[in-house]
Amino acid sequence: MKRTICIITILLISLIVLLAASIYEWPLITGTYHPRPAKLLRTISKTEIGHKFVMLYSNRLDWMVRNKYGRYKDIDPENPDKGRFIWAGFVFVVLIAMLAAIVSLILFIICATQNKAPPTPKAALFVILLLVILNGTITRLIFASVLYGNNDIKNMERVSKLVVDGKNVYANYKNYNYSPVWFHFLGAFQRLHQRFGALTFTCITRSFLTLIDLLTLLFLLLIAKHEDISLVKTSIFFYLNPVSYLITGYHGQFENFAILMVVVGLFAYVKLRQQKPGLGNILLWIFATVGMIIKHNIFYELIICLNRAIKRYWLKFLLFVISVCVFLSLFIPYWSEGKNGIIKWVFMYGGGYVGRYGIPTLIKLPHLKWAFVVGMFIFPLFLRSKDVIRQCLMGMVFFMTFTTGISIQYFILPIALGALRPSKGFLVYSLAATLFTIGSGNNVAVPILEEIVTWNIVWVASVFWFITEFQRDRHPELIAHT
């Protein structure tokens, strides 16, 4: 029965996504402008909450029109008839995308409460996975093409222009907090935009991140198949998780790129640990290192992987030192001119908003950040579980529980591995993070949720998840009962 409900729900998401795409593309397909979205939005805007939402997106659209951004560059802001229908379609597609997020949550809950079911027939499995992939991909691409995004994607666009101009990013821009790897990708995206003007920089960036999510899904499914885990649940828990597609499709941050490297390394490790354990260990180290290099806020994953895979302590230390040296060496070409920026905005960066989330909202201590950093180095060494995937998940949940600085893109960190090790904590966290993300002014911004769901609701969910995972780490027999 629940499998039938699952398929029906996925089909409903399909209809919602197709409706959103058709409404947005209507003017391009027919050359006319459909009046119904405008009429519906006038009705919605008569309520206080609806008025706030419509005005927020009116301002976002007005910014893109006046800055001649992407497909909005040909819209004449002085043409009220044409502008009204474009505006209505723009806002309406966001409403539909959020409806898809709500339906995804319903599907998420259905799967999370489903007990062990008989194996899914191959034909049904193929249809479900195909629908999940189509829905998740189209939803991400709708956000990528319709919406500009927030300040992070704007900062990336500025960085990309510095790269194309041959300037030192660290010497000329203060809001770039990562290794050089990502800004080379940004430069490539900017050159693609300049070559194909119809493709905006932000759309190219988020389309690339959508591809990253697709690859992550592929390797999650390969791991799930190897471990005899439900492919349907794994795909839905990751690819239709609103936290995943809202951050990839709208926000455009690249934590998922670093996570992909960890997931690939874990696949190599679990696949080869019986026949070729040495090769599996080396590949795990290499990919965990690449993940840390792409975004170093997951450095603890490298420590966890080395501690689990390598037996000799001196070899663990040596491999970690090599990884760190490779990471640091990437800054050498930019050091002479950009050392102040590298030190201040990469190595000393506080990690997003401070004092809005977690422990810093309860305790005000001057060196709390450094206590957290030390904890991230030490905590992995005390994990007992023999399951390296669960250990890596624990590291990410520990980060979300004890971090002293927060940004909305951090929410995506434990989602991929949580899809492989689902639990009540994973469900509670996903629900809390989804509600916050939908309500955040840095994302799609539903006014009533922004007022109700605060940063610390996500933190409380993280604490709950951490406590339950920590109990499993200390008492493995609990895993069979959750």
C-alpha positions in Angstrom: 0.0 0.0 0.0 2.7 2.5 1.0 4.6 1.7 -2.3 1.5 2.7 -4.2 1.2 5.9 -2.2 4.9 6.5 -2.9 4.4 6.2 -6.6 1.3 8.4 -6.6 3.2 11.0 -4.6 6.1 11.0 -7.0 3.7 11.4 -9.9 2.1 14.3 -8.1 5.5 16.0 -7.8 6.0 15.3 -11.5 2.7 17.2 -12.4 3.7 20.1 -10.1 7.1 20.4 -11.6 5.8 20.2 -15.2 3.2 22.8 -14.3 5.9 25.1 -13.0 8.0 24.6 -16.1 5.1 25.1 -18.5 3.9 28.3 -16.9 7.4 29.8 -16.9 8.1 28.8 -20.4 4.6 29.7 -21.7 5.6 33.1 -23.2 8.6 31.6 -25.1 6.6 28.7 -26.5 3.4 30.6 -27.5 4.6 34.2 -27.8 1.6 35.2 -25.6 1.2 35.7 -21.8 -1.2 33.7 -19.8 -3.5 35.9 -17.6 -4.4 33.3 -14.9 -1.2 33.4 -12.8 -1.6 37.2 -12.6 -5.2 36.8 -11.4 -4.3 34.2 -8.8 -1.4 36.3 -7.5 -3.7 39.3 -7.1 -5.9 37.1 -4.9 -2.9 35.8 -2.9 -1.6 39.3 -2.4 -4.8 40.4 -0.6 -3.7 38.5 2.5 -0.9 40.0 4.7 1.5 37.1 4.3 0.7 36.7 0.6 1.4 40.4 0.1 4.8 40.2 1.8 5.7 37.2 -0.4 4.5 38.8 -3.6 6.3 42.1 -2.9 9.5 40.3 -2.0 9.6 38.5 -5.4 8.4 41.6 -7.2 11.5 43.3 -5.9 13.7 40.4 -6.8 12.3 40.3 -10.4 12.6 44.1 -10.7 16.3 43.9 -9.8 16.9 41.3 -12.6 14.9 43.3 -15.1 16.6 46.6 -14.4 20.0 44.9 -14.4 19.1 43.1 -17.7 19.9 39.8 -16.2 19.7 36.7 -18.4 16.3 36.1 -20.1 14.9 39.2 -18.3 17.2 41.6 -20.3 14.6 42.0 -23.1 11.8 43.0 -20.8 10.9 46.7 -20.9 10.1 47.7 -17.3 8.0 50.5 -18.6 5.7 48.1 -20.5 3.1 47.3 -17.8 1.1 44.6 -19.7 4.1 42.5 -20.7 5.9 43.1 -17.4 2.8 42.1 -15.4 2.5 38.6 -17.0 6.3 38.0 -16.8 6.2 39.0 -13.1 3.1 36.8 -12.5 4.7 33.7 -14.1 7.9 34.3 -12.2 6.3 34.4 -8.8 3.9 31.7 -9.6 6.6 29.3 -10.6 8.2 29.9 -7.2 5.0 29.1 -5.5 4.7 25.8 -7.4 8.3 24.9 -6.7 7.6 25.4 -3.0 4.4 23.2 -3.3 6.7 20.6 -4.8 8.9 20.9 -1.7 5.9 20.3 0.6 4.8 17.2 -1.4 8.5 16.0 -1.3 8.3 16.3 2.5 5.1 14.2 2.6 6.8 11.6 0.4 9.9 11.8 2.7 7.7 11.0 5.8 5.9 8.2 4.0 9.3 6.5 3.2 10.7 7.2 6.7 7.8 5.5 8.4 7.7 2.5 6.1 8.9 -0.7 7.7 10.8 -3.4 5.8 8.9 -4.0 2.6 9.3 -6.9 0.1 11.8 -6.2 -2.8 10.5 -3.8 -5.4 10.0 -5.4 -8.8 12.6 -4.2 -11.4 10.1 -2.5 -13.6 8.6 -0.5 -10.7 12.1 0.3 -9.3 13.2 1.6 -12.7 10.0 3.8 -13.0 10.4 5.2 -9.4 14.1 6.0 -9.8 13.5 7.6 -13.2 10.7 9.8 -11.7 12.9 10.7 -8.7 15.8 11.7 -11.0 13.6 13.7 -13.4 11.7 15.5 -10.6 14.9 16.3 -8.6 16.8 17.5 -11.7 14.0 19.6 -13.2 13.2 21.2 -9.8 16.9 22.2 -9.3 17.1 23.5 -12.9 13.9 25.6 -12.5 15.4 27.3 -9.5 18.7 27.7 -11.3 17.1 29.3 -14.4 14.3 31.4 -12.8 15.9 32.9 -9.8 19.2 34.8 -9.4 20.0 33.5 -5.9 21.4 35.2 -2.9 24.6 37.1 -2.0 26.8 34.0 -2.2 26.1 33.5 -5.9 26.6 37.2 -6.4 30.0 37.0 -4.7 30.9 34.0 -6.9 30.1 36.0 -10.0 32.4 38.8 -8.9 35.2 36.3 -8.2 34.7 34.7 -11.6 35.3 38.0 -13.4 38.5 38.5 -11.4 39.7 35.1 -12.6 38.8 35.9 -16.2 40.7 39.2 -15.9 43.8 37.4 -14.6 43.7 39.1 -11.2 44.7 37.6 -7.8 41.4 36.7 -6.1 42.8 36.8 -2.6 44.4 40.3 -3.1 41.3 41.8 -4.7 38.3 40.3 -3.0 37.6 39.7 0.7 34.6 37.4 0.5 36.3 34.4 -1.0 37.1 31.9 1.8 38.2 28.7 0.0 41.1 27.1 -1.8 41.9 28.2 -5.4 40.2 25.1 -6.8 36.7 26.5 -6.8 37.5 29.9 -8.3 39.1 28.1 -11.3 35.7 26.4 -11.9 34.0 29.8 -11.5 36.3 31.3 -14.1 35.3 28.5 -16.5 31.6 29.2 -15.8 32.2 32.9 -16.6 33.9 32.1 -19.9 31.0 29.8 -20.8 28.6 32.7 -20.0 30.6 35.0 -22.2 30.7 32.5 -25.0 27.0 31.6 -24.8 25.3 34.8 -23.6 21.9 33.2 -23.2 23.2 31.0 -20.4 23.7 33.1 -17.3 26.6 32.6 -14.9 24.3 31.7 -12.0 22.4 29.2 -14.1 25.6 27.6 -15.4 27.0 27.4 -11.8 23.9 25.8 -10.4 23.4 23.5 -13.3 27.0 22.2 -12.7 26.1 21.7 -9.0 22.9 19.8 -10.1 25.3 17.5 -12.1 27.3 17.1 -8.9 24.1 16.0 -7.1 23.3 13.5 -9.8 26.8 12.0 -9.6 26.4 11.9 -5.8 23.1 10.1 -6.2 24.7 7.6 -8.5 27.4 6.7 -6.0 24.9 6.6 -3.1 22.9 4.1 -5.1 26.0 2.0 -5.8 26.8 1.9 -2.1 23.1 1.1 -1.3 23.1 -1.7 -3.8 26.4 -3.1 -2.4 25.0 -3.0 1.1 21.5 -4.2 0.2 19.9 -0.9 1.3 16.6 0.3 -0.3 17.5 2.1 -3.5 14.1 3.9 -3.5 14.5 5.3 0.0 18.1 6.3 -0.6 17.2 8.2 -3.8 14.2 10.0 -2.2 16.0 10.8 1.0 18.8 12.5 -0.9 17.7 13.7 -4.3 14.1 14.8 -3.3 15.2 16.1 0.0 14.2 19.8 -0.1 17.4 20.7 1.8 19.4 19.3 -1.0 17.6 20.8 -4.0 16.9 24.2 -2.4 20.5 24.7 -1.6 21.8 23.4 -4.9 19.1 25.0 -7.1 18.7 28.3 -5.3 21.6 29.0 -3.1 24.4 27.7 -5.3 27.0 26.9 -2.7 29.3 24.0 -3.4 29.5 21.9 -0.2 27.9 19.1 -2.3 31.1 19.1 -4.5 33.3 18.3 -1.5 30.7 15.8 -0.3 30.8 14.0 -3.6 34.5 13.3 -3.2 33.9 11.8 0.2 31.1 9.6 -1.1 33.2 8.4 -4.0 36.0 7.5 -1.6 33.5 5.7 0.6 32.2 3.7 -2.3 35.8 2.7 -3.3 36.5 1.7 0.3 33.3 -0.5 0.9 33.6 -2.0 -2.6 37.2 -3.0 -2.3 37.7 -3.8 1.4 37.3 -7.5 0.9 39.3 -8.2 -2.3 41.7 -5.2 -2.4 41.7 -3.4 0.9 45.0 -1.6 0.3 43.7 0.0 -2.9 40.4 0.9 -1.2 42.3 2.6 1.7 44.4 4.6 -0.7 41.4 5.7 -2.8 39.5 6.7 0.4 42.4 8.8 1.5 42.8 10.4 -2.0 39.2 11.3 -2.4 38.8 12.5 1.2 41.8 14.8 0.6 40.3 16.2 -2.6 37.1 16.8 -0.7 39.0 18.8 2.0 40.9 20.7 -0.7 37.6 21.7 -2.5 36.1 22.9 0.8 38.1 22.6 4.0 35.1 22.8 6.4 35.0 19.0 6.0 38.6 18.4 7.0 37.4 16.2 9.9 36.2 13.7 7.3 39.8 13.1 6.2 40.7 12.4 9.9 37.8 10.0 10.3 38.6 8.1 7.1 42.3 7.8 7.9 41.6 6.7 11.5 39.2 4.0 10.3 41.1 2.7 7.3 44.7 2.9 8.3 46.0 0.8 11.3 49.5 2.2 11.8 49.5 5.5 13.7 52.6 6.9 12.1 51.1 6.2 8.6 47.8 8.0 9.6 49.8 11.0 10.7 52.1 10.9 7.6 49.1 10.8 5.2 47.3 13.6 7.0 50.4 15.7 6.8 50.8 15.0 3.1 47.1 16.0 2.6 47.6 19.3 4.5 50.8 20.1 2.6 49.0 19.6 -0.7 46.2 21.8 0.4 48.6 24.6 1.6 50.7 24.3 -1.5 47.8 25.5 -3.7 48.0 28.9 -2.1 51.7 29.4 -3.0 51.2 31.0 -6.4 48.9 33.6 -4.8 50.8 34.2 -1.6 53.1 37.1 -2.4 50.3 39.4 -3.4 47.4 37.9 -1.6 48.8 36.6 1.7 46.8 39.1 3.9 43.6 38.0 2.2 44.5 34.3 2.5 45.3 34.5 6.2 42.3 36.7 7.1 39.5 35.4 4.8 40.5 31.7 4.5 42.4 30.6 7.5 40.9 33.0 10.1 37.4 33.0 8.6 34.8 32.6 11.4 32.3 30.5 9.3 29.3 32.6 8.5 27.0 34.1 11.0 28.3 34.0 14.6 25.9 34.3 17.6 22.7 33.2 15.8 23.0 29.4 16.1 23.8 26.8 18.7 26.1 27.2 21.6 27.2 30.8 21.0 23.6 31.9 21.6 23.8 30.4 25.1 27.4 31.0 26.1 29.5 34.0 25.2 33.2 33.1 25.3 36.0 34.8 23.3 37.8 31.7 22.2 34.9 29.4 21.7 35.6 29.0 18.0 39.1 27.6 18.6 37.7 25.1 21.2 35.3 23.9 18.4 38.2 23.6 15.9 40.2 21.6 18.4 37.2 19.4 19.1 36.9 18.7 15.3 40.4 17.3 15.3 40.0 15.2 18.5 36.4 13.9 18.3 37.0 11.6 15.3 39.7 9.7 17.2 37.1 8.5 19.8 34.5 7.0 17.5 34.0 3.3 18.1 31.7 2.2 15.3 33.3 -0.1 12.7 31.0 1.4 10.0 33.0 4.1 8.3 29.9 5.6 6.6 28.3 6.1 10.0 31.5 7.5 11.4 31.7 10.1 8.6 28.0 10.9 9.2 28.8 11.4 12.9 31.5 13.9 12.0 29.1 16.0 10.0 26.4 15.9 12.7 29.1 16.8 15.2 29.9 19.8 13.1 26.3 20.9 12.9 25.9 20.5 16.6 29.0 22.4 17.9 29.8 24.9 15.1 30.2 28.4 16.3 29.4 30.0 13.0 26.6 29.1 10.7 25.5 29.5 7.1 22.4 28.0 5.5 24.5 25.9 3.0 26.0 24.0 6.0 22.6 22.3 6.3 23.4 20.1 3.3 26.5 18.5 4.9 24.9 15.4 6.5 22.1 14.9 4.0 23.9 12.5 1.5 25.3 10.1 4.2 22.1 10.5 6.2 20.3 9.0 3.2 22.4 5.9 3.6 21.9 5.7 7.3 18.3 7.1 7.8 17.0 7.5 11.3 14.5 9.5 13.4 17.3 12.1 13.9 17.8 12.4 10.1 14.0 12.9 9.6 13.7 15.5 12.3 16.8 17.3 11.1 15.6 17.3 7.4 12.2 18.6 8.4 13.6 21.4 10.6 16.2 22.4 8.0 13.7 22.4 5.2 11.2 24.6 7.1 14.0 27.1 7.9 15.4 27.1 4.4 11.9 27.7 2.8 11.4 30.6 5.2 14.8 32.1 5.0 15.3 35.5 3.3 18.5 34.0 1.9 16.4 31.4 0.1 12.9 31.2 -1.2 11.5 33.2 1.8 8.0 32.3 2.9 7.2 35.1 5.3 5.3 33.2 8.0 8.1 30.5 8.3 10.8 33.2 8.6 9.1 34.5 11.7 8.4 31.1 13.3 11.4 28.8 12.4 14.6 30.2 13.8 18.2 29.1 13.4 18.1 27.3 16.8 15.2 25.0 15.8 17.7 23.5 13.3 20.3 23.3 16.0 18.0 21.5 18.4 17.2 19.0 15.6 21.0 18.6 15.1 21.5 18.0 18.9 18.8 15.3 18.8 20.4 13.7 15.8 23.9 13.8 17.4 22.7 12.3 20.7 20.9 9.4 18.9 24.0 8.8 16.6 26.3 9.0 19.5 24.3 6.3 21.3 24.5 4.1 18.3 28.3 4.6 18.2 28.5 3.5 21.8 25.9 0.8 21.5 25.8 -0.7 18.0 22.9 -3.0 19.0 20.6 0.0 18.9 21.0 0.3 15.1 18.7 -2.7 14.4 15.9 -1.0 16.4 15.9 2.5 14.7 
